[in-house]
Amino acid sequence: MKHITDESFEADVINSDKPVLVDFWAEWCGPCKQIAPALEEIAAEMGDDIVITKVNIDENPLSPSKYGVRGIPTLIIFKNGEPAATKIGALPKSKMKEWIESSI
């Protein structure tokens, strides 16, 4: 799982040739920590189909505000540089994987 910054967002997400899931999170967010292991497992299982990344909203305020992130965790799947699907809040791994598969 790749940690990205406001500076690398365009190169890592917008210009990616694969769909990219961005997990907007923060160190102090309990549900964010709760879904992190599931996201890492999904990244290992689906790495050929989607790139899974994380953006710390406290360290990188520009990207979350640009994409209207108001609550965390917020997961946004980008396809061809555009937001294609959004989920807010913690989900079980099976639901997260279903959502990703139906969105890519």
C-alpha positions, 0 to 999 in steps of 0.5 A: 500500500502506497502512502501519497501526498498532495504533491504526488497525488497527480502522478500517483492517482490522476495519471495512473494507468490503473484504477486507484483506491485512495483511503483518506485517513488520519492517525487519530481515526479509530475506524481508519485503523480498523479497516487498514489491515483489510485494505492491505489484504485487498491490495495484496489480492487485487494488486494487478487490478487496482492500486491502493493508496493512503492519504493522511488528511492532517499532513495533506489537506489539499487533496481531501478538500479538493474531493469534498472529503468531510468524514473519514475514512473516505475511500474514493476509487479513481478511474482515468483520473476521475472519481468513479466511486466513493464510500464513507466509513468503515466496512467489513473486508468482504463488503469493501472487496465487493464494492471495489470489484463492482466499481472497477 
